Amino acid sequence: MIKRHSDVVLEITAHDSDTIENELNTAVEIAREHAVKERRHGILVTQHEYTRYTVAISRDVPYGQTLERRE
């Protein structure tokens, strides 16, 4: 399930790897569309738990890049 917190933060919760991968790809594409409009920030994908992730536009990530991290 993708839960939108804002135009710049999406939360993904899923319990199987195929769903996680598909929803992360979808969320990154949504974030990328917004990042391209601003042309200032990149995308940060954060794993909070094995079943919960966030995808966010982040000023800490250079424009045009996507970084992944584990919390």
C-alpha positions as CSV (number, residue, x, y, z in Angstrom):
1,M,0.0,0.0,0.0
2,I,1.3,3.4,-0.9
3,K,0.2,6.2,1.5
4,R,0.8,9.7,0.3
5,H,1.8,12.1,3.1
6,S,2.4,15.0,0.7
7,D,3.7,15.6,-2.8
8,V,7.2,14.9,-1.5
9,V,6.8,12.0,0.9
10,L,5.2,8.6,0.2
11,E,5.1,5.7,2.6
12,I,5.1,2.1,1.4
13,T,3.9,-0.8,3.5
14,A,3.9,-4.4,2.1
15,H,4.6,-7.9,3.3
16,D,6.1,-9.6,0.3
17,S,9.1,-8.8,-1.8
18,D,7.3,-8.5,-5.2
19,T,4.8,-6.0,-3.8
20,I,7.5,-4.0,-2.1
21,E,9.5,-3.8,-5.3
22,N,6.5,-2.8,-7.4
23,E,5.3,-0.2,-5.0
24,L,8.8,1.3,-4.4
25,N,9.2,1.6,-8.2
26,T,5.8,3.4,-8.5
27,A,6.6,5.7,-5.5
28,V,10.0,6.6,-7.0
29,E,8.3,7.5,-10.3
30,I,5.8,9.7,-8.5
31,A,8.6,11.4,-6.6
32,R,10.7,11.8,-9.7
33,E,7.8,13.6,-11.5
34,H,7.7,16.2,-8.7
35,A,11.5,16.4,-8.5
36,V,11.9,17.1,-12.2
37,K,9.5,20.1,-11.9
38,E,11.6,21.7,-9.3
39,R,15.0,20.7,-10.7
40,R,16.7,21.2,-7.3
41,H,16.4,18.0,-5.2
42,G,16.9,14.3,-5.5
43,I,15.0,11.3,-4.1
44,L,15.7,9.5,-0.9
45,V,14.4,6.0,-0.3
46,T,14.5,4.9,3.4
47,Q,13.9,1.4,4.8
48,H,12.4,1.8,8.3
49,E,11.5,-1.8,8.8
50,Y,11.5,-4.9,6.6
51,T,7.9,-4.0,5.5
52,R,7.9,-0.2,5.7
53,Y,9.7,2.3,3.5
54,T,9.4,6.0,2.6
55,V,10.2,7.7,-0.7
56,A,10.9,11.4,-0.4
57,I,12.2,14.4,-2.3
58,S,15.2,15.5,-0.3
59,R,17.4,18.6,-0.4
60,D,20.2,16.3,1.0
61,V,20.3,14.4,-2.3
62,P,21.6,16.1,-5.4
63,Y,19.2,16.7,-8.3
64,G,19.0,13.7,-10.6
65,Q,20.1,11.2,-8.1
66,T,18.3,8.6,-6.0
67,L,19.9,7.4,-2.8
68,E,18.9,4.5,-0.5
69,R,19.4,4.1,3.2
70,R,18.3,2.0,6.1
71,E,17.2,3.6,9.3
